[in-house]
Amino acid sequence: MAAPPHSLRFVDVEAWDPSSPEWHALLRQLPTHEQQQVARFMFAKDQKLALASRLLQRHLIHELFGVDYDAIDIARTPENKPYWKRPVESPAPPSWN
């Protein structure tokens, strides 16, 4: 059964053990600066969480608002919280973040 269009899901990476080619293919889905942020984590579990989180953010924006992956720009607040730097003409409500 498909999830409702405005539902939010979580990702459990505990049992996920990607091969090296799979890991690098997923990592390449992110902009270079985000790839570097993921790689900064010391422990594999933290790297997996960081990668999954960033991919999920992009997937939700793509699915909910129809934005191409290449056009998604995610920035960080001074507190390091991610937010979508949406274009002015975006169909997303102003306070979506």
KEPA-35357 format. One record per residue: residue number from 1; chain; x, y, z of N, C-alpha, C in turn. Coordinates in steps of 0.001 Angstrom, whole numbers. Layout:
KEPA-35357
[NUM A [X Y Z] [X Y Z] [X Y Z]]
...
//
This chain:
KEPA-35357
[1 A [843 -1175 0] [0 0 0] [892 1244 0]]
[2 A [616 2152 -880] [1418 3371 -987] [1132 4307 179]]
[3 A [2170 5007 591] [2024 5971 1683] [1277 7196 1181]]
[4 A [527 7857 2050] [-129 9110 1658] [928 10115 1208]]
[5 A [582 11053 334] [1585 11952 -225] [2288 12848 783]]
[6 A [1724 13068 1953] [2361 13955 2925] [2833 13209 4166]]
[7 A [3111 11939 4019] [3590 11187 5175] [5105 11315 5272]]
[8 A [5610 11080 6449] [7037 11156 6699] [7495 9796 7186]]
[9 A [8589 9319 6681] [9104 8003 7051] [10477 8148 7687]]
[10 A [10856 7129 8420] [12198 7104 8981] [12965 5968 8328]]
[11 A [14256 5988 8494] [15109 4970 7902] [15895 4304 9013]]
[12 A [15812 2984 9074] [16585 2210 10037] [17796 1648 9300]]
[13 A [18972 2148 9618] [20182 1719 8915] [20959 655 9687]]
[14 A [20415 204 10796] [21112 -754 11657] [21589 -1987 10887]]
[15 A [20713 -2596 10114] [21055 -3841 9423] [21582 -3599 8007]]
[16 A [21603 -2353 7578] [22049 -2046 6218] [23560 -2166 6131]]
[17 A [24037 -3015 5237] [25470 -3228 5060] [25794 -3113 3568]]
[18 A [25882 -1885 3069] [26088 -1714 1628] [27479 -2161 1188]]
[19 A [27542 -2690 -24] [28843 -3011 -608] [29548 -1691 -922]]
[20 A [30832 -1759 -1164] [31582 -544 -1485] [31046 128 -2750]]
[21 A [30763 -620 -3835] [30194 46 -5019] [28826 679 -4745]]
[22 A [27989 -4 -3955] [26673 551 -3620] [26833 1841 -2813]]
[23 A [27711 1816 -1822] [27948 2987 -978] [28384 4188 -1826]]
[24 A [29359 3955 -2691] [29884 5058 -3497] [28863 5559 -4519]]
[25 A [28047 4668 -5049] [26990 5092 -5978] [25983 5990 -5267]]
[26 A [25616 5638 -4042] [24677 6461 -3276] [25317 7784 -2868]]
[27 A [26563 7725 -2460] [27266 8939 -2047] [27363 9935 -3208]]
[28 A [27546 9415 -4422] [27649 10291 -5601] [26328 10982 -5936]]
[29 A [25239 10574 -5299] [23954 11243 -5504] [23937 12623 -4835]]
[30 A [24883 12859 -3943] [24941 14113 -3183] [25947 15075 -3800]]
[31 A [25749 16376 -3577] [26777 17343 -3990] [28083 17067 -3239]]
[32 A [29182 17489 -3815] [30504 17222 -3247] [30618 17670 -1796]]
[33 A [30113 18863 -1464] [30258 19342 -85] [29496 18445 895]]
[34 A [28378 17858 467] [27646 16956 1360] [28340 15600 1452]]
[35 A [28970 15168 379] [29751 13929 431] [30860 14069 1474]]
[36 A [31496 15230 1483] [32567 15484 2442] [32038 15509 3874]]
[37 A [30839 16068 4068] [30239 16089 5404] [29971 14671 5901]]
[38 A [29471 13815 5023] [29204 12423 5399] [30513 11729 5777]]
[39 A [31556 11955 4996] [32842 11285 5222] [33529 11745 6501]]
[40 A [33164 12905 7032] [33806 13413 8249] [33457 12602 9495]]
[41 A [32335 11890 9452] [31957 11099 10624] [32937 9948 10800]]
[42 A [33339 9712 12040] [34356 8719 12325] [33821 7287 12233]]
[43 A [32607 7072 12714] [32063 5720 12787] [31152 5431 11602]]
[44 A [31209 4188 11119] [30407 3777 9961] [28919 3990 10212]]
[45 A [28457 3715 11424] [27035 3893 11740] [26628 5354 11539]]
[46 A [27461 6278 11987] [27156 7703 11843] [27201 8133 10376]]
[47 A [28127 7571 9611] [28182 7867 8181] [26923 7363 7482]]
[48 A [26470 6160 7850] [25250 5611 7249] [24045 6484 7578]]
[49 A [23941 6920 8829] [22830 7795 9219] [22875 9119 8453]]
[50 A [24058 9681 8326] [24209 10957 7618] [23839 10811 6144]]
[51 A [24292 9741 5520] [23978 9526 4109] [22483 9300 3918]]
[52 A [21903 8436 4730] [20468 8145 4612] [19638 9404 4852]]
[53 A [20012 10197 5833] [19288 11430 6139] [19301 12389 4953]]
[54 A [20457 12576 4371] [20576 13508 3248] [19821 13010 2015]]
[55 A [19889 11707 1769] [19155 11153 631] [17648 11236 858]]
[56 A [17209 10993 2089] [15784 11065 2402] [15258 12496 2245]]
[57 A [16016 13477 2688] [15606 14879 2528] [15371 15194 1053]]
[58 A [16307 14795 222] [16201 15070 -1207] [15044 14306 -1844]]
[59 A [14865 13072 -1411] [13775 12260 -1958] [12416 12877 -1624]]
[60 A [12244 13321 -389] [10972 13927 5] [10680 15199 -786]]
[61 A [11672 16038 -966] [11472 17273 -1738] [11110 16930 -3181]]
[62 A [11797 15946 -3727] [11506 15524 -5100] [10084 14977 -5219]]
[63 A [9700 14094 -4311] [8385 13454 -4376] [7240 14417 -4058]]
[64 A [7401 15223 -3036] [6309 16099 -2613] [6128 17324 -3500]]
[65 A [7238 17854 -4025] [7160 19120 -4746] [7604 19027 -6203]]
[66 A [7996 17835 -6637] [8347 17633 -8039] [9614 18329 -8488]]
[67 A [10514 18589 -7569] [11766 19274 -7894] [12790 18237 -8356]]
[68 A [13479 18524 -9457] [14538 17634 -9918] [15637 17556 -8859]]
[69 A [16217 16385 -8712] [17258 16191 -7704] [18401 17197 -7869]]
[70 A [18787 17459 -9103] [19901 18385 -9345] [19577 19819 -8950]]
[71 A [18296 20144 -8852] [17886 21514 -8521] [17653 21711 -7025]]
[72 A [17782 20664 -6238] [17529 20759 -4796] [18774 21309 -4106]]
[73 A [18593 22395 -3381] [19696 23028 -2652] [19355 23008 -1166]]
[74 A [20072 22200 -420] [19850 22102 1020] [21002 22808 1724]]
[75 A [20658 23767 2563] [21652 24532 3314] [21513 24192 4796]]
[76 A [22324 24817 5610] [22305 24575 7058] [22190 25896 7798]]
[77 A [21429 25861 8898] [21316 27030 9764] [22609 27164 10571]]
[78 A [22786 28272 11301] [23955 28381 12182] [24016 27246 13217]]
[79 A [22853 26662 13517] [22804 25538 14466] [23012 24198 13755]]
[80 A [23312 24240 12465] [23575 23066 11639] [22328 22247 11300]]
[81 A [21166 22854 11369] [19931 22166 10981] [19711 22369 9481]]
[82 A [19374 21287 8781] [19184 21418 7336] [17872 22115 6995]]
[83 A [17897 22859 5908] [16664 23436 5370] [16801 23537 3855]]
[84 A [15671 23496 3193] [15643 23573 1742] [15627 25031 1313]]
[85 A [16616 25433 563] [16651 26785 -5] [15792 26756 -1265]]
[86 A [14492 26828 -1041] [13556 26660 -2156] [13496 27905 -3022]]
[87 A [13263 27704 -4308] [13095 28853 -5197] [11817 29608 -4857]]
[88 A [11776 30871 -5174] [10608 31701 -4874] [9358 31127 -5522]]
[89 A [9478 30578 -6726] [8310 30065 -7439] [7928 28648 -7009]]
[90 A [8550 28129 -5979] [8278 26772 -5510] [6842 26624 -5017]]
[91 A [6240 25435 -5252] [4891 25186 -4743] [4860 24896 -3241]]
[92 A [6021 24794 -2628] [6070 24499 -1193] [5617 25706 -391]]
[93 A [4913 25458 709] [4553 26582 1580] [5811 27222 2161]]
[94 A [5782 28519 2461] [6979 29212 2955] [7588 28596 4207]]
[95 A [6783 28023 5064] [7321 27475 6314] [7433 25956 6262]]
[96 A [7598 25410 5076] [7663 23953 4947] [8778 23348 5780]]
[97 A [9919 24037 5871] [11052 23504 6616] [10678 23384 8062]]
//
